[in-house]
């Protein structure tokens, strides 16, 4: 069998939904529901996180996955990005990473 997931993309963020071929209509419905909740700023967030990761790598500072999970508080980060305040989002993420490290 050939299974094609239902997906959408926000820049470098790709979200795919599959029901393993059991119900393509349901996969599409779930994808549409998710798509409404993922604004374009989520793609920008991926780029921001990549930028911060590279900065920490250049400083030879390793961040554990658990620390990233704690630091990635999406509410303030997304609010800053929606307002076009990318530098505030970046500063907040760096501050959180340093706090939880």
C-alpha positions in Angstrom: 0.0 0.0 0.0 1.0 3.6 -0.7 0.3 6.0 2.1 0.5 9.8 1.7 0.4 11.9 4.8 -1.6 15.1 5.0 0.8 17.9 5.8 1.4 21.6 5.9 4.5 23.8 6.0 5.5 27.0 7.7 8.9 27.8 6.3 11.2 25.1 7.9 8.4 23.6 10.1 6.6 20.7 8.4 3.7 19.1 10.2 2.4 15.8 8.8 -0.6 13.7 9.9 -1.2 10.1 8.9 -3.8 7.6 9.8 -1.7 4.8 8.2 -4.1 4.8 5.3 -7.1 4.0 7.5 -8.9 7.3 6.9 -7.4 9.9 4.6 -10.4 12.2 5.2 -9.8 12.1 9.0 -6.0 12.8 8.4 -7.0 15.8 6.3 -9.5 17.1 8.9 -6.9 16.8 11.7 -4.3 18.6 9.5 -6.8 21.4 8.7 -7.4 21.8 12.5 -3.7 21.9 13.3 -3.0 24.3 10.4 -5.4 26.9 11.8 -3.4 27.0 15.0 0.1 27.2 13.5 0.7 30.8 12.2 3.5 31.8 9.9 5.5 32.8 13.1 6.1 29.2 13.9 8.3 29.0 10.8 10.1 32.1 12.1 10.5 30.4 15.5 12.3 27.5 13.9 14.8 29.9 12.3 15.2 31.7 15.6 15.9 28.4 17.5 18.4 27.4 14.8 20.2 30.7 15.2 20.4 30.4 19.0 21.6 26.8 18.7 24.4 27.8 16.3 25.5 30.7 18.6 25.7 28.3 21.6 27.7 25.8 19.5 30.1 28.5 18.5 30.6 29.3 22.2 31.1 25.6 22.7 28.2 25.6 25.1 26.2 22.4 25.1 22.5 22.5 25.9 20.8 19.3 27.0 17.5 18.4 25.3 15.6 18.7 28.6 16.9 22.3 29.0 15.6 23.2 25.5 12.2 21.7 26.4 12.0 23.9 29.5 13.3 27.0 27.8 11.0 26.8 24.8 8.0 28.5 26.5 6.0 29.1 23.4 3.6 31.7 24.7 6.1 34.6 25.2 8.2 33.7 22.2 5.2 33.6 19.9 3.8 36.9 21.3 7.1 38.6 20.6 7.3 37.2 17.1 3.7 38.1 16.3 4.5 41.7 17.3 7.6 41.7 15.1 9.9 41.7 18.1 12.3 39.0 17.1 15.2 40.3 19.1 13.1 40.2 22.3 12.1 36.6 21.5 15.7 35.7 21.0 16.8 37.4 24.2 14.0 35.6 26.1 15.0 32.2 24.7 18.7 32.8 25.6 17.8 34.0 29.1 15.6 30.8 29.6 18.4 28.6 28.3 20.9 30.1 30.7 18.4 29.9 33.6 17.7 26.2 33.1 21.3 25.2 32.3 
